[in-house]
């Protein structure tokens, strides 16, 4: 089944059911979304887009962006969803590698998209799909893309581009797994702030909701105030990253509440970053719900593992493998130690490969077909996966392995810490442990307070040699902390603040 067929099936069964609402004023039923996809597909075909072409989407979350993803599928083309906030150089790099036949931009909701459109000399197209800016480029069909649904370029890649080819089967598999484990039904209203240009938002929100017949409330950018208000206005399911939840909890405290005021929320999950027990307990008390935790990556269509707790618990694992997904731990891989090793994945969620990069594809798989995730993990006796960090982020300090998530968990336990990020810094032939800690400028601990605090739980070689307090950590649109930018973009709190 192709992505657009999944939409058509839902539209034929429940044409008048709500599908998408956005901040531009679009409020579409499933039939309305399906008609918008038809209209946009006709416009793209008239501009020269054909089967096996690529269509680059420079978008932020809105209904026309969803229509564009499905319209590419309806033409037999491949969508390349990218965040509109990419720089000119980053966009040029994707265009040079992917050679798309067209670029679509959601200029009405993004000043960055509008700037790209102006620079490219794009023209406006309008219809029942809304308004988009379009720039046609020379067509370059590639028949190797016949079964590919989307092409996603991974965050922070350097050197040769790494465009992840996810097939229609991958996306349906991943979306259906998300639908099942979240228990999504036609009665649900899902908060859609995770970018649709990211695999988490695309597979676990857009595709999952289409398959379930659930409605999506789209938001272009995360704002804890907007989320707080939406949770009082019918949202039933929330999938987020820990940083988003931390900021929501902090905002709620500024409104005079220690718990989320009454809402219809029935499901809340966290992904893309590890949990620590104290933070999980606080989060569950805040929501009055069990916090589900998951693990995934672009190359595995977002989902690998997820918990399905029916009550609050002290389990901070990411749960067992999804149905149809296999896990293996390679303890001989770099960073492996004892029962900790690289997480290997196999199943219907695993990518076809990297577009036009056979060397990277070969390196991503073992000889017997397992995907190398680059993440370190450990399986407990019940088959639940515990994430220990990324193998390339492993810090070797004084000959000892230091896993950043463990240090971050110790810091995050402090009641005045919002979130933290730990990296290694090479100094004098050894890797030092450096910690960047996000706090409120009006009420924060001192560096000395934090050193004493983590000293109660961390052995000496795991304790940070440097702690930087800041109001904000650099983050991707998903909320995921961009550790490679910590040195260059973190602004320390002023002394005495």
N, C-alpha and C positions, 0 to 999 in steps of 0.2 A: 504493500500500500504506500502511495505517495502522500506527502504531508497535506496537499490540497484535497486529496480524496477523503482524508479523515475529517477535514472541515466540511466538505460537501455532505458526507454521511450525517454529520450532526445537524447541518442546516435542513436536510430533508426530513429528519425525525422531529426536530424541535425548532421550526423556523422562527417562531416568535419569542423564544427564550433569550434573555439578556446574555450577551457575550462579552462586550468590551465597553468600558466607559473611560474617557481620558480627560485631561485638564484643558483640552482644546474645545471641549463641548461635544465631541462625538459620543454617541450613546447607541451602540449597534446591537441588534439581535444577531443570532447566528446566520439567519437569512441575509440580513443587512451586510454582515461581514463578507459572506460568500459573494453577494452582488458587487461589493466594492472590489473584491479580488478579481472578478471577471473584468470589470471596467479598467482596472489598472493593468491587467495582463494585456488587454487590447491596446492600451497606450504604449506599453513596452514593445509589443510586437510591431506596432506602427513605427517605432523609433529604430527598429532593426534587431531587437533582441530575439534570438532563436534558440532552439533546443541545443543543449550542451554549452551555451554561453554562460558567462558569469555576470552577476549583477552586484555591484558594490553598494552597500547601504550605509550611509553615514547618518546615524540616527540616534535619537533619544526616545524614551518610551512614550509612544502615542499610538493611536489606532492606525494611522497611515503606515507606520513602521511594520505593524503586524500584517497589514494587507500586502505590503511589499514582499515580505517573506513568502507568503502563500502564493502571490502572483508569479514569482519566479518559478516556484514549483509547478504551477499550472501550465507554464510554457515549456516545461522540461529543462529549464535553466537552473543555475545554482546560485542561491543567495550568499553573499559575503557580508553578514552583519558586522559592522564596526561602530564603536562609539564615536559620535561626532566630535568628541573632545580630543581626538587624536591630532597631533601636530601636522603641519603641512608636509614635513619630511616623512613622518610615519605613513601618511596617506599615500604619498608618492611611492614609497617602498612597497606597499600592498599592491598598488596599481601596476607597478613594473613587474611584480612577480606573478600576479593573478591574471593580468591582461583582461579586465572586464569589458563587456560590450557596452555597459552603461553604469552611471553612478546616480543614485537617488539620494536626496538629502531632505531631512525634516526641518526645513528652515523656520517654519512657523513656531517651533518649540525650542529651537536651539540657535543661539547667536553664533556658535562655532560652526554649525552646519551651514548657516547663511553665509559665513565668511568663506567657507570652502566653495559654496555655490558661486559666489561672486568671483572668486579667484579663477574658477574653472570656466567661467562664462556659461553657466547653466541657464536653462530657461524653465519657467514655471509650467506645470501641468496641473489641471484641476478636474475634478469629477466627484462622483459620490464617494470616492476614497479620500476626499479632502484635497489638500494642496501639497505638492512635492516639487522640488527642483530637480531637473533631469539634465544630465550631460551625457550625450552619446559618444562612444569611442569606437575605434576600429574593431570589428568582430574577430574573434580568434577561438572558434569552437574547439573543444577537446573531448573526444569521445570517451576518454578514460573517466569522465565525470558522469557517465550515463546513470549510475545508481546513487550518485551523491546528492544529498539534500541541501547541505550547507557547507561552507568552507569557513572555518574560524581560525583567525590568527591569534596565537597565544600571547598573553601579556608579557612584555618585557623581553621578548626574544632579541637576540643579537646575531650578527653574522648572517648566514643564509636564512631566509624567511621560513617559518614553519607554519604552514597553513594546514590545519587539521581537517581532513576529509571525513565528514560524518554522513553516512548513507541515510536514506529514508528509513530503512529498517532499524538503524541505530537510534534514530530520533523517536520512532514509534515505540521501540523497546524501552528506551529511557523514559519517555513520557508516560507510558503505561505503568512502568514500575513506580514512578512517582505518584501516579493516580492511586494505585493500589495501597501503597504503604501510608499515604496520607488519608486514605479513605475518602477521597474527593467524590462528591456527588453533584447532581444537578442543583441541589439546594445551596451549594457553597458560593461564597464571594471571596475571592483571593486577592490579597494586596500584591500588586505587581510593580514593586520598585526595583527589584533586581533587574539590571539592564538586559533587554532582549538581545543585545549584541553579545552577551556573555552566555556560555552554555548553561549556567545555572538558571538564569531567567528564561532562556529559550526552551530548554527541554523540560525543566521541572515546573515551570509556570505555564508558558504559552501552550506547548504541546499537551501537557498533562491536563490542562483545563479544557482544551478542545476535545480530547478523548472523553473526559468526564462530563462535559456539558456544563461546567462551572463558569461563572462570570469572573472577569478580571477587572479590577480597579487599577488602572495604570497611573503611575507617577513617574515623571521624567528624572527627578533627582531626589535623593533621600533628605528628608527634613523631619527630625523627631516630632516637631509640632504637628505636621501634617499627618504623620502616622498616628500620633496620639488621638487626633480628631477622627481619623478614619476608623479607629478601633471602637469609637463610640457610635459609629454610623454603619453597622452591618457587616463589617469584615468578620469572616468565620475562620480563615486560615491564613497564617503568616509564616513565610519562610524567609529567613534573613541570615546575615552573618553576625557573629557575636558583637562586633563593633557597633552595629546598628541597634541591637538590643541594649547594649550598655548605654548608648546615648539616649535611647527612649527612656530608660529607667532614670537617668540623670535629669532629663527634662521633666518627667513626672514628679520627681522630688521638688523641682522648682515650683510646681503647681500645688504643692502642699500635700501630696499623696505618697505613701510608701508602697502602695499596691495599685495595680491597674484598676481604675474605676469600672463599674459593671459594663460588660460588653457581651457580644455574641461569639467571641472568639472561642473556638473549640480545639484548635490545633496550632502549635507553635514549634518551629524547628530552627536549628542552628547548623550552619555548615561553613566550609572554607577556612576554618581555623579551629585549633583545639580548645576544649573546655577545661576548666579546672573546677574542682569539686565545690569550693566555697562559692564561686561565682554561679555555678549551676544551681546550688541551693537557693541563693538569693533571687535568681531569675525565676525559679519555679514558685517561690513565695510571692513574687511580684505578680505573676500571671495567674496563680492559682491553678496551674496546669502542669502536667509533665512536659519537660523540655526534651524534644527529640533531637538527636544529634546524627549527623551524616558525614559521609566522606565521598568525594568524587573528584573528577578532573575532566578537562576538555576532551582529552583523548579517549575517555571512557564515557562520553555523553553525560557528564555530570555525575551520574549515580553509580556508586560501587557498593556502599554499605549505608544502612540507616537503622536506628533503633525504633522500636514500636512499643514503648512503655505505655501501660494503661493507668499508671499512677506514678507519682514522683518517686525518684530513687537516687541512690548515690553512684549509679553507673555512669562513668564519663567516657566509656568506649564509644565508638561510632557504630556499634552494633554488628550483626552478622552480614554476610554478603546478600545482596538482593537476589530474589529468585532468578535462576538462570545465569548467575554470575559466579565464577570460581575465584578463590583467593589462594595464594601460596606465598610463603615468606622465604626469601633467599638470604640465609644468614651469612653466606660467603661473599655477598656484595659489599662494596665500600660502605663503611659505617656499621656493618653487621657486628654484633657482639652478643654472645649467648643465644637467647631466643629472639633477639631483635635483628631484623634484616629488611632488605628491600621488599616492598609489597609488589607482587606480581598479580596481574588480573587477566582473566579470559572469559569471554561470553559475548552475547549479542549486543552489548553496549560498546564494544571496543572498535575504535576507528578503522577505516579502510587503510589509512596511512597519511603521510604528509605529501601535499600536492607538489609535484615537480621536485621532489627531494628524496630520491630512493635511498641515499646514504643514511639520512636521518631516520627513515622508515625502518631500514634494516637494523639500525642501532637501537631502535625503540622496542624491538621484539627479541625474545630468546629464540633459540633454534627450534624449539618445539611450540612456538606460537603464543607465548605469554607476553603481555604488555608489561614493560618495565616502567613503573610509575615514577621512580626517583625518590619516592617517599619511604621513610623507615617506619616499621610497625611491628606489632607483636600480637599474636592470637592467644586469647585466654582459653581455659579448658572448655568453655561453652561455645567457642567459635566466634566470639566477639573480637573485633579488631580494635587495638589501641594504637593511636598514632604517636610516634616518637619524634617525628621531625622529618625534614628533607635531608637526604644523604649529602647533598652539596651544601647544606646549611650546618651540617654537623661541625661543632667547634672542638678541636683537639687542643686542650689547654694543659700544659705540663705533662703531656702523655696520656691524659685522661679524656674520655669522650664526654662532652657536655651537649645535651640535647636542648636547644632553645625553648621548646614548649614547657619543659620542666621549670626553667628559670622564670619564664613568663607567668606560669601558674602561681609561683611563689609571690611574685610582685603583684599580680592581680588580686590576690587574697587580701591585700591591704584595702580597707574600706574607702580610702580617699583616692585610690587609683582607678581611672576609667578603663584604660587598657595599656598594654606594653608590647614592645618588640625587642627581641634580643638577637644580636648578630656577633660574629667573630671579627676581631680586628688584629691583623698581623703586626706584631711589635717585638723587635729584638729576637726574631726567630721563633716566636711562640705566638699562639692565638690567644688574645685576651677576650674576656666576656664583656661586651658593651651592651647596656640596656637603655632604651629610649622609653620614657614613661609619660603617658598623657594624663594630665591632671587638670582640675579647675584652678585658674589663677587666683580665685578668691578663697579657696580652702584646700590646701594641699600639704602633703608631708614634705619634710626636707630630705635631702639626699642621705643625711645621717640617720634619719628615722627609718628610711627604706633599707639601708644597710643593716641596721639592727633588726629590722623585721624579718628580712629574708635569712639573716644569720641564724634564726631559730629553726629553720627548716632545710636549709641548703648546706651541704658540706663545703668546706673552704674553697675547693677548686671550681665550684659551680657558681660562686658568688660574683656578681659583676664587679669588675675593676673600675668601671666608669658608669655613672648613672646620669642621664640627661633628662631633666624635667621639661615638658613642653605642653602648650595648649592644644596642639594638634599634630598627629602623625600623618605623613604622606600616605594617601590611600587611593586605590582604584575606585571607579564608579560603583563597584559591588560593595565597597567598604573594606575590602581586603587590604591590609597594610602592605605597602610597597617597600620591602626591606632594602632594595638596592638604592633607594633614594633617601634613606635615613641620614646618612652622612651629609648629603648636599642640601637637603630641603628642610631639615628639622630646625626650628628656631627655638633655642633654649629660653626658658623663663628668665626674665631680668632678675639679677641678684636683688634680694630683698622683697621680691614680689610675693 
